């Protein structure tokens, strides 16, 4: 079942422009670094900055980071705002980031 989560079309396209290796590194960072404490204290911008400062990190756009979080199964508390907080991991739902 698809659950719509709104990204600007530019943001969804920006993520797709990343090379596969970049997507993989970003996914690895999210899987290994994003924990419940970070979800309570960091916004999408804060997490993006933390990724960029990671030793294997690289500059990415805010939209690319939000799209990666969605791809990893995280859901925003509100997609109406530009800066997101994430509240949980969705394990049973596939998120549609292009809606």
Backbone as CSV, one residue per row, in Angstrom:
resi,resn,N_x,N_y,N_z,CA_x,CA_y,CA_z,C_x,C_y,C_z
1,UNK,0.838,-1.174,0.000,0.000,0.000,0.000,0.882,1.236,0.000
2,UNK,0.657,2.151,-0.936,1.428,3.371,-0.999,0.813,4.430,-0.108
3,UNK,1.663,5.129,0.623,1.229,6.208,1.494,1.897,7.474,0.991
4,UNK,1.129,8.461,0.518,1.771,9.642,-0.056,2.480,10.480,1.001
5,UNK,3.679,10.878,0.691,4.433,11.823,1.495,4.950,12.850,0.507
6,UNK,4.644,14.100,0.752,4.920,15.118,-0.245,6.333,15.668,-0.161
7,UNK,7.051,15.509,-1.243,8.303,16.203,-1.492,8.043,17.080,-2.699
8,UNK,8.694,18.203,-2.756,8.620,18.997,-3.979,9.162,18.143,-5.112
9,UNK,8.622,18.286,-6.300,9.142,17.484,-7.418,10.642,17.656,-7.607
10,UNK,11.158,18.883,-7.367,12.597,19.113,-7.505,13.381,18.275,-6.500
11,UNK,12.843,18.142,-5.280,13.533,17.378,-4.252,13.607,15.894,-4.616
12,UNK,12.528,15.356,-5.098,12.519,13.946,-5.505,13.491,13.730,-6.669
13,UNK,13.518,14.654,-7.601,14.434,14.544,-8.748,15.882,14.686,-8.310
14,UNK,16.160,15.587,-7.347,17.532,15.772,-6.855,18.092,14.463,-6.308
15,UNK,17.281,13.726,-5.570,17.747,12.459,-5.012,18.104,11.486,-6.131
16,UNK,17.266,11.429,-7.149,17.506,10.497,-8.253,18.777,10.839,-9.010
17,UNK,19.243,12.085,-8.929,20.467,12.493,-9.610,21.735,12.005,-8.905
18,UNK,21.607,11.586,-7.646,22.766,11.062,-6.930,23.245,9.762,-7.577
19,UNK,24.540,9.573,-7.617,25.091,8.316,-8.108,24.750,7.203,-7.125
20,UNK,24.741,5.968,-7.589,24.386,4.824,-6.738,25.300,4.726,-5.519
21,UNK,26.590,4.988,-5.700,27.538,4.942,-4.573,27.167,5.988,-3.519
22,UNK,26.780,7.187,-3.955,26.378,8.243,-3.033,25.105,7.847,-2.286
23,UNK,24.149,7.280,-2.994,22.916,6.811,-2.352,23.226,5.741,-1.311
24,UNK,24.142,4.847,-1.664,24.518,3.771,-0.754,25.173,4.325,0.516
25,UNK,26.105,5.251,0.376,26.762,5.847,1.547,25.764,6.584,2.427
26,UNK,24.878,7.325,1.803,23.856,8.054,2.557,22.951,7.080,3.302
27,UNK,22.547,6.014,2.645,21.717,4.992,3.290,22.438,4.306,4.442
28,UNK,23.731,4.033,4.259,24.522,3.418,5.330,24.601,4.342,6.540
29,UNK,24.804,5.634,6.294,24.896,6.591,7.398,23.567,6.637,8.157
30,UNK,22.465,6.718,7.430,21.151,6.772,8.072,20.925,5.509,8.909
31,UNK,21.214,4.349,8.331,20.989,3.080,9.033,21.846,2.954,10.284
32,UNK,23.060,3.482,10.249,23.960,3.296,11.386,23.960,4.447,12.389
33,UNK,23.517,5.623,11.984,23.636,6.794,12.862,22.320,7.348,13.379
34,UNK,21.255,7.196,12.627,19.983,7.772,13.057,19.346,6.839,14.071
35,UNK,19.242,7.331,15.295,18.646,6.541,16.369,17.506,7.337,17.003
36,UNK,16.868,6.757,18.001,15.702,7.407,18.611,16.061,8.748,19.234
37,UNK,17.257,8.871,19.801,17.654,10.163,20.381,17.765,11.234,19.299
38,UNK,18.380,10.884,18.164,18.510,11.844,17.075,17.141,12.247,16.544
39,UNK,16.211,11.287,16.476,14.873,11.602,15.983,14.172,12.612,16.881
40,UNK,14.461,12.586,18.175,13.831,13.513,19.118,14.498,14.882,19.132
41,UNK,15.774,14.952,18.753,16.508,16.200,18.936,16.923,16.900,17.655
42,UNK,16.962,16.220,16.539,17.481,16.804,15.299,16.397,16.965,14.242
43,UNK,16.483,18.062,13.518,15.625,18.267,12.356,16.300,17.653,11.138
44,UNK,15.586,17.648,10.034,16.170,17.141,8.795,17.413,17.943,8.415
45,UNK,17.413,19.239,8.674,18.597,20.056,8.371,19.775,19.691,9.269
46,UNK,19.499,19.454,10.549,20.561,19.067,11.480,21.173,17.731,11.115
47,UNK,20.321,16.776,10.746,20.832,15.460,10.356,21.627,15.551,9.056
48,UNK,21.153,16.356,8.115,21.871,16.569,6.856,23.266,17.106,7.147
49,UNK,23.357,18.081,8.027,24.644,18.661,8.394,25.562,17.621,9.044
50,UNK,24.996,16.794,9.920,25.785,15.730,10.558,26.330,14.760,9.514
51,UNK,25.507,14.415,8.540,25.973,13.534,7.468,27.127,14.173,6.705
52,UNK,26.992,15.445,6.364,28.036,16.121,5.597,29.355,16.207,6.368
53,UNK,29.275,16.262,7.702,30.476,16.343,8.531,31.095,14.971,8.809
54,UNK,30.379,13.909,8.525,30.875,12.542,8.697,32.092,12.361,7.796
55,UNK,33.046,11.554,8.223,34.297,11.374,7.475,34.083,10.936,6.028
56,UNK,33.057,10.153,5.749,32.786,9.723,4.374,31.652,10.535,3.744
57,UNK,31.185,11.554,4.465,30.075,12.373,3.978,30.491,13.294,2.842
58,UNK,29.526,13.940,2.260,29.740,14.846,1.139,28.568,15.812,1.099
59,UNK,28.712,16.948,0.427,27.610,17.914,0.358,26.411,17.345,-0.402
60,UNK,25.241,17.517,0.187,23.993,17.122,-0.457,22.970,18.221,-0.203
61,UNK,21.904,18.198,-0.957,20.835,19.174,-0.729,19.908,18.673,0.378
62,UNK,19.158,19.587,0.918,18.178,19.236,1.944,17.151,18.257,1.375
63,UNK,16.722,18.496,0.143,15.768,17.602,-0.509,16.312,16.202,-0.696
64,UNK,17.580,16.091,-1.058,18.194,14.771,-1.210,18.210,14.030,0.118
65,UNK,18.501,14.754,1.203,18.520,14.100,2.503,17.119,13.634,2.908
66,UNK,16.111,14.500,2.734,14.738,14.113,3.098,14.285,12.913,2.281
67,UNK,14.594,12.909,0.983,14.212,11.775,0.134,14.892,10.493,0.590
68,UNK,16.153,10.590,0.999,16.870,9.403,1.489,16.226,8.877,2.766
69,UNK,15.839,9.772,3.658,15.166,9.333,4.891,13.864,8.607,4.556
70,UNK,13.114,9.124,3.608,11.877,8.460,3.196,12.182,7.086,2.617
71,UNK,13.203,6.998,1.777,13.588,5.723,1.181,13.983,4.694,2.232
72,UNK,14.529,5.170,3.343,14.960,4.280,4.421,13.802,3.924,5.354
73,UNK,12.598,4.420,5.060,11.425,4.039,5.832,11.032,4.988,6.936
74,UNK,11.716,6.126,7.075,11.351,7.101,8.094,10.197,7.966,7.595
75,UNK,9.353,8.396,8.497,8.231,9.245,8.134,8.326,10.568,8.892
76,UNK,7.999,11.667,8.229,8.052,12.965,8.907,6.832,13.163,9.789
77,UNK,7.024,13.944,10.855,5.879,14.263,11.705,4.925,15.173,10.956
78,UNK,5.459,16.028,10.084,4.636,16.891,9.243,5.381,17.172,7.955
79,UNK,4.780,16.815,6.839,5.392,17.083,5.540,4.994,18.461,5.033
80,UNK,4.190,19.189,5.823,3.760,20.523,5.418,4.861,21.559,5.595
81,UNK,5.807,21.287,6.477,6.904,22.209,6.731,8.091,21.853,5.846
82,UNK,8.950,22.843,5.585,10.148,22.582,4.792,11.165,21.778,5.589
83,UNK,11.299,22.088,6.872,12.228,21.373,7.746,11.421,20.338,8.513
84,UNK,11.848,19.082,8.433,11.085,17.983,9.017,11.720,17.455,10.295
85,UNK,10.857,16.944,11.147,11.248,16.076,12.253,10.702,14.703,11.879
86,UNK,11.446,13.665,12.206,11.004,12.308,11.912,10.637,11.639,13.217
87,UNK,9.521,10.908,13.218,9.054,10.359,14.482,9.110,8.850,14.586
88,UNK,9.280,8.144,13.498,9.306,6.687,13.599,9.798,6.091,12.292
89,UNK,10.031,4.810,12.332,10.395,4.077,11.118,9.179,3.282,10.682
90,UNK,8.836,3.396,9.428,7.738,2.629,8.854,8.308,1.340,8.297
91,UNK,7.883,0.212,8.846,8.411,-1.057,8.368,7.435,-1.797,7.462
92,UNK,6.184,-1.390,7.479,5.187,-2.117,6.699,4.666,-1.334,5.505
93,UNK,5.073,-0.081,5.385,4.522,0.783,4.346,5.610,1.235,3.408
94,UNK,5.328,1.169,2.121,6.223,1.740,1.130,5.813,3.179,0.907
95,UNK,6.772,4.075,0.998,6.477,5.486,0.860,6.686,5.936,-0.571
96,UNK,5.765,6.730,-1.086,5.858,7.255,-2.431,6.418,8.669,-2.333
97,UNK,7.682,8.858,-2.691,8.295,10.182,-2.530,8.082,11.071,-3.735
98,UNK,7.416,10.586,-4.768,7.224,11.402,-5.960,5.828,11.985,-6.046
99,UNK,4.989,11.725,-5.091,3.612,12.249,-5.139,3.597,13.742,-4.943
